[in-house]
Every structure is written in C-alpha cells, then in structure tokens.
Amino acid sequence: MRGKKLTAFLLSVSLVFGSAGTSLAAEPEENGENNITAVMEEAADDGSQDIEETEQESQDSSDVSEEQGDLDVSEEETAPEIPEGSGEEETPESPEVPENTEEPDQVGLSYRAHVQTYGWNEWTEEETGILIGTEGQAKRLEALELKVEDAPEGSGIEYRAHVQTYGWQDWKKDGETAGTTGQTKRLEAVRIRLTGALAEQYDIYYRAHVQSYGWLNWTCNGEKAGSLGYAKRLEAIEIRLVKKGAEVPKGEGESYKYPALSYQTHSQTIGWQAEKFNGETAGITGKSKRMEAIKIKLPDSEYEGGIEYQTHVQTYGWQGWKKDGELAGTTGQSKRLEAIQIRLTGDMAEYYDVYYRTHVQTFGWLDWAKNGEKAGSAGYGKRMEAIEIRLVKKGEEAPEQGGECYKYPLISYSAHSQSVGWQDTKWDDDIAGVTGKSKRMEAIKISIPDNEYEGGVEYRTFVQAYGWQDWKKDGEIAGTTNQAKRVEAVEIRLTGELAEHYDVYYSVHMAKIGWINYAVNGETAGSTDLSKRIEAIRIQLVEKGGTAPNTSGIKYIEGYKAADFTYSGTIQGTGDSGEIQMGGTLGTTGQSKRLENISLHLNRRTENMPEGQITYATHLSHLGWQESTGLDTVNGSTDGSYGIEAVKISLSGDLANYYDIYYRAHVQKYGWLGWAKNGQAAGTTKCGYRMEALQIKLVSKDASAPGPNSNYYTELKYRRYQNPSQYYQIKDSITLTGGGYTLSYGFEGVKVMKVIQALGLGNGIGMGGAFYGHNVENAVRSFQARSGLSQTGNVDLLTWMRMGFNQLQWEQWGAYVSPLKVNRDSTRADHIEAMISTAYSYLGTPYVIGAAGPPGTGIDCSGLVMQALYGAGLDISPINPVRHAHPGYEYESRNMWASSKFMHVPYSQRQRGDLIFYQNSSGVVIHVAIYLGNNQVIESWPNEVVVWPITNGQRSNIKGVVRPFV
C-alpha cells in the first residue's frame, strides 16, 4: 500500500556503486528479490581509444574481466547481500517528505537496469526511494528501462542515454531499452522527462554518480545528467518524482560535466596522444618532436554550430578546412605541422570566441590567436610542437593578445651554389648563396610563403652561355643545376594585387665587386656579357610607402658585345680594311703585306656600359714609336711610306675596372705571336720585320684570356731552327755561375788536376787521376802550413792563389762554357756542325775525370758532350760542368741518358750529331760519344780526346742513341 499522508510523492531510485561489500540496491525484504542498477564501463572498453583513463579506472580490473560482453541472467553473479539497516529509511540524501493533508493520485515508477557483470535486475516498482547498486566496484551502467505505473491516460516517461562510441541515442519511452547490452559499452549521461498530464502535475529530478567525480548535482525535466567527452562511466542514477510546488532536492555544483572543447594531437614517434580539454597543452615541448596531425571537436555544444580548422603542412601548405573531429594534417608521412587556423561556425560563433596558441621550434610559445587567425609559422621550415586551445564565452575573461601569434616571412628564397648545392631557405633580406669563397650562384627559387593578396612573384636569370631565360614564378627553379653555369644577372617582379601593395627589392653580391645597391620591381641586378658571376643575393618586400633600402649607385653593368668594338686600318697595296668586329683579323696573312695604320671605335650604347677610353700607339719602320692617340683617331703612317712593326693598346676609366684589352700581332717570319694586354708591346722592334695582321679583344676581368700572355713581343730576329718544345731548347746565349767552388775531399775536374800538378802529386790525367783524396788533403795541409795559411786541407781561393793561379782561372776552369757558333738564322744542320766542330777543338785534350774545361786543359766524355752542345746553343742544365766536378756526379753520362728532354732513337737510325751511349755488362751507362757518321765517333777516352770507330775492343757494348737536335 502507498502512504496516504504525503504532500508529494517521492520515488527515489538510486543506482549507486559504493564501497566494497556495501549494498545500495536491495528491494524491501518482503519482495524477496535484489534489484541492481547498471554501471558505466571503463574508457578502456573502447577498443580503439587513444585517451588515457583516470588513475582509478586504469586500476579497475572488473571492467577488463568482462570485456567479452554481457552474461546470460542464469550465469550472472549473485548480487551482494544487503546489510541490515540498508532499507529505505537510510537512502542517502533523500529529503524529508513534507506532510500534505490532501491525498494525491497514486503514481508509481518501475525500472530495471543492466549493470556490468550482473546483467539485468528484475522489474521493480517502488513508492519510496531506495538505493540500489554497489559502491567501490567500478561497475558501469550499460542500459536502463523506465515506466510509470497508474499514470493518467496519455502520460508517461521518456529517456535517452549517451552511450560510449555511439553518442546520444534516440528517446525511449515506457519500458524501452536505452543503452546497449552485450557490447560492453558504458552509459555516460542520461536525460529523463515526463509526458502528458503527468508532466503538468510532477517534475522529475535525477542525478548521476560518475566515475572519478562521484555524485553530481540534481537536474530535472529532460536536462542532461552525467558527463560527456571525458570517457567516464555512469555508475548510478537517483530519480525522484516531485509534486509541482513541493520541496525539491537540492545540491551543489554541476549536474552535467562536459568539456567545452576537446582536441587530440599526433606527434612524431609517439602517435596519437590522450585527448586534451579546454586550455590544456596537447603535443610535446622540449623534445624536438613535430606535431603531425590534430583533431578538434565540441563534445556537447549548447548552441547550433561547430568548429572548423585547417593546418599548414610541410611540403603541402594549407590543406583546407576540416571540422568536428576530422583529421587535419598527415600521419605516416613524417610531415610537420607548421601553422593552424581555428574558427567557430553557426550560433557558436555568435556566443563564443576560440583562442589558441602554438609552440614552435626555435620560437617557443607564440602569442594567442583567435577566431580563424593564423597561429604558428610558415616559410621558415619550423615544426609546430604543441598547442593550447580555449573556448571563451563572449564578454568573459580571455587570454591577452598583443605579441606575434604567427611568424612568416614576406618573401623566401633559396640559392643553389657551386659545389654546395641547394642551401637552406632564407627570408626577408637574409643572404642566400656564398660570399668570400669565389663560388658561383647557379640557380634560385623565390616564393611568397603566405600571400594575403592575389598575385605572386616572378623572376628570371641571365645564365652563362644561355643568356636570359624565361620568367619563373612562385618557387620554380630559375637558372641551372649540374651544368656548372653561373648566374650573372637577375630580375624580380611582383604580380597582381600584391604588386599594388608591395615593392620587391633585391641586391646581388658580384665577383670582385661585392654587394651592389638594390634594384627594385623588375630592374636588372648584376651584369650581362661580362662573364661576372653572382655569388649571393638578398631580397625583401617593402610595403608601399614603407622605408626602402638604398637604390642609388651601380646595380647593373652591361657588357660590350662584339659589334660594339670595331677597328680598321690601311693595308699595303689594298687600302682601307673596313670595320672589323672585336676579335676579327685586321690585315692579311701569307701575302707579305704590311699594316700601315690602325683606328679603334667603341660604341657605348647605354649608360649601364662601363665608361672609359682606349688609347693606342704604333711602332713604325725607321721611325720608331708614335705618340698615343684615342678612339676614332688614325695612328701610324697615312701616306704609305712606313709599315707598323709593333702596337701598344691601353684602357682607362671604368672600362679598365671591368676589362682587359688583349691583342696579338702576326709578324713577318714569326707568324702569330702571343697575346699582349693592357699597354704591353705586341710585335717586334730592332728586327725590321713588318706586322701583317692584328687581332684585338675586350675581355672581362672575370672571363678567360684568349691565350697565354707570353711571347707577344721580341727584339730578336726569327730563329730558323728550334727543337720541339718538349726537348731542350736552343738559346741565344749560355752562361754558368758557381765555378768558384772550394775544393775538398771527393771533388774532381780541371781545378783538382791543377792542384795535384802544383803539389807534385802527379799529372792528374786518366781514370781517377784528378780525384781529391786524402793524399791531396794532406799535401794541401802541408802547403798551407808552409805558406802560413789555415791548415784546412781544402783549397779555397786564397790557397789557390798562393799556389800561383789567378782568380779568373778559379772561376773559368770551374764553369767553362764554349763560345756559341750559331745564330738565329742557323739551320738544324748548322747546329749539328757547330756541335761537332766544337768537339774537334778538343782533339788531343787530356782525359781528366769530372772535367769540362777549356780546350787543352782537361775533359772527360760527359764534359766533351756538354761543351760541344754549348757551341751549338744547347744548355742541358742542371747537367753542367759545375755539378760534374762535385762529388757523386762523375758519371753525368748516365743522367744524360735518363733525361726525358732528349729524343731517343733506334741505333739503326743513328745520324751525324747523335750521342752514342755505352754500357757495362750490367747494363749501366759508363760512357758517351758524339757520332760523326760512317760509324766514327769523337770522344774523350783515357787518356785524350780521339776519333775512333763506333765500336772497338775497349767499348763495344752500346746502350742506345740520343738525338740532341730533332
């Protein structure tokens, strides 16, 4: 029977989890049955979750043990016994029921609940509040069914549940199941309301017991109770019917817990992290980990609308807007997030602001952005590492703003440099490229990282060999890579609306010049047709009206083309040559016609071309050097009486700063001489040879010379014969120094022979006859003692002169050179005969080891060859008489044979003038002779210079043949 003295009918249904062994879920004893409410499952029941549970739930083993689903009722555990005294009078927090003299209609509430592990309890109808369930067992409520008994017609009860994974389910009514069974899904929140006439008579109050939070405050009539967004299980519900106007249950705090905002980040090497809520830090700081993706949502918005967000991703840039928990960014691609925008939509945007700030590599925490503003960085290649997001109701306290929330360069660029390749991206007037190391810039990429206007940037480069390339734009490559081509000039311009708001300034670092002043908006910076490399570049955008860099002075240098520099002259018997372009030939070759005068012309087409003067002078036959004159004047003979023999050409002014002027002459007998430059004389004088042709080139100081700057002028007449350049060269004169050496142990030669003779030690002739041995040392000491000299045992100049010799002999016998018997008109045959005739001058001269003295003094086989070659104009130093006399150089014949500057020929091809080398049985060279032809040689063989057959009983083992004159 129901009580009749109540002013309001209260029915309390408590679905509570209490401490272990405590029952809050039993019916009155006369019912004989236990009624258990269901409890929420743990957050871990979500098989794919990334959010960490609270400590209490992570320690909850009862959820884990039942993850396989509900048990059949027949297999369910027995509900815990209800301790004595746990009846309705002990229902916690149930307010006293005020008395009412009127008797209300009799209305009852029936319910049953599905609880983790225990399953469904039997339907139970109660008049008074009873606490059911358990405390301290961490059991989730999984499903709920409610109905009203004896309600007026058309009245009833409706309820809906928020279920793990599924969210809010549809409204259920009058005993239908709200929630799930057999899926191990927790209930997280509920809403309950009365319908029909019952709703006019009663309010329905309810409160939820939630994992970690415990009992929340009361709410009523369809409002939300429980939690959402935190993955907390609903463990119990208490429900009360309260008559309209009666006292209602009271409590404190929130009846429903939900985050206004939740977000989750995916970080490098970690993956998806636990979900974070309003204002918490998501991501990682201090460990250099990039954020790679993010999901943001409003778990239970009180207004229509949602949240949208987009990210700026490495390589890809801004991706496009995502919304309400969708993934923004990437996973599995190792791409960093660099920036983010977040905004609210619909009614949410009218009532709330969203604030957010980012932690960025190098920069740290940036300032707060809000409502779609950009946060983070772009264009610097910096990773976003963490984020904080806050939802703030309009008019309430918000984070302070004022600093930078988003860092981005106005313009970014990267240079490709010689031997370095692509360098790191630079921004806003930073230096891209390399200075101080003579490295060419080969290519460049330029972009506007975060353009707030329509339009972009275009640029082109002037490249070695190719000239101006096509325009590139927005990060495309201008220039070349892997071709070793230098960039010489660059032009940059803005397009579209961007050009209306900004100017682009750029300065280049040029070889041998350094930094030049800034060019702007498409002007040329650098040089063209000068072969001058750009080494580095700086670029900046300046808002119209803003402070601009210095644009005065030189920023572009234009070189001269071939057609800009011409020259002309008069040719003997032909007359005026006409204009010859730079590098062309003025005059004739092979016609024996002299040039008589020249005139030079330079066309400075633009102000960007270097300014300066070219002056030139000619050397005329019989008259000598003429006075220098400038451009567009005639220098030389104008009446045909004289011919040009040599010229000098010079630059001045800026022209000399950027250019060298090269020129070469084609001269009678000589042909083309080498290239002279910058005022050097080119041609001949004192020879009477005519200049027949001339070539002139303006060459940038950064370009290669047209040829070696050598052999461009001579006062010597043409040599009719010369050895090929890889062999010993014929000279106009030969001198030796160093003949005044002191004699000591081991020396040989003419001076040693003379000392031996002076001391009465023998004649010094023959093999070993002129060796400065210990016997000589001792004799010298005795002589020095008798002469009052220092007793060194060595013969110096003073000792030499005390022996009766003079200083001229001291020098000459130590470094004698036979007189030259040829001149520049001599033929090859002349040189060979001069060699042989010099050798014949030594006939009968004693054989002295290590000697190469004048005829009649003493000479050995190597010395004879040296002196014979001197007479023919050939110096084979360092093989020479001075070294030959020193210890260790007795057998200079071996060094002659080994020299690569002699041409070796087969013995069968021997000719007059060749050198014949002889060897011992071991194959070592021991002797050399000069071949005369007819199998005869002239040689120095102990004990004198003789003419003998090429082989005889004394030396017949021939090593090979060398040809001194090729």
Secondary structure by P-SEA (a helix, b strand, c coil): cccccccbbbbbbbbcccccccccccccccccbbbbbbbbbcccccccccccccccccccccccccccccccccccccccccccccccccccccccbbbbcccccbbbbbbbbbccccccccbbbbccccccccccccccccbbbbbbcccccccccccccccccccccccccccccccccccccccccccccccccccccbbbbbccccccccbbbbbccccccccccccccccbbbbbbbccccbbbbbccccbbbbccccccccccccccccccccccccccccccccccbbbbcccccccccccccccccccccccccccccccccccccccccccccccccccccccccccccccccccccccccccccccccccccccccbbbbbbcccccccccccccbbbbcccbbbbcccccccccccccccccccccccccccbbbbcccccccbbbbbcccccccccccccccccccccccccccccbbbbbccccccccbbbbbbbbbcccccccccccccccccccccccccccccccccccccccccccccbbbbbcccccccccccccccccccccccccccccccccccccbbbbbbbccccccccccccccccccccccccccccccccccccccccccccccccccccccbbbbbbbbccccccccccccccccccccccccccbbbbbbcccccccccccccccccccccccccccccbbbbccccccccccccccccccaaaaaaaaaaccccccccccccccaaaaaaaaaaaaaacccccccccaaaaaaaccccccccccccccccccccccccaaaaaaaaaaaaaaaccccccccccccccccccaaaaaaaaaaaacccccccccccccccccccaaaaaaacccbbbbccccccccbbbbbbcccccccbbbbbccccbbbbbcccbbbbbcccccccccccccccccc
